[in-house]
């Protein structure tokens, strides 16, 4: 079964039909080319899928990005941005902890 059909079956199993219909309308509107073209939207979605750690989403948006004409270089750059944001968020999140540890170690030495 293709990934998209598999994902659709999972949604149908856990989401009431009326909620799934609302989600589908929302997603269709979001991904419709507008100010951002379809390729750009799919590159963003691919990067966001990596950040959300959603493997079916990664597979789906990778395929859509390719269908919109994204090159391997464009995909690699989009994924590198996701990795950079992830690494930066971890650095920012734990900087305070590292600072406290360094101060505690410094106080112990004195």
C-alpha positions, 0 to 999 in steps of 0.5 A: 500500500502506498504511504499516502494511502496508508496514512489516509487509512490511519487518519480514518481509523482515529479521526471522526469523518467530519474532523478529517474533512475539516483537516483535509480542507485546511491542508488543501488550502495551506498547500495550494500555491499562493504567495509561496509556490508549491515547491517552496511549500513542500520544501518547508513541509519536508523540513518541518516533517524532519523537525516533527520526526514524522517519517511518513510525513518526510516520505510524503513531502520528499516525494511532493517536493520532487514532483514540484521539481525540487533538486537534490541540492535544494532538498539537501539545503532545506534539510540542512536548515532544519538540522541547524534550527534543531541544533540551535534550539538545543544549544539555546535550551541547554546553555543555561544548564551548562552555565550553572554546571560551570559555575558550580564547578568553579565554586567547588574549586574555590 
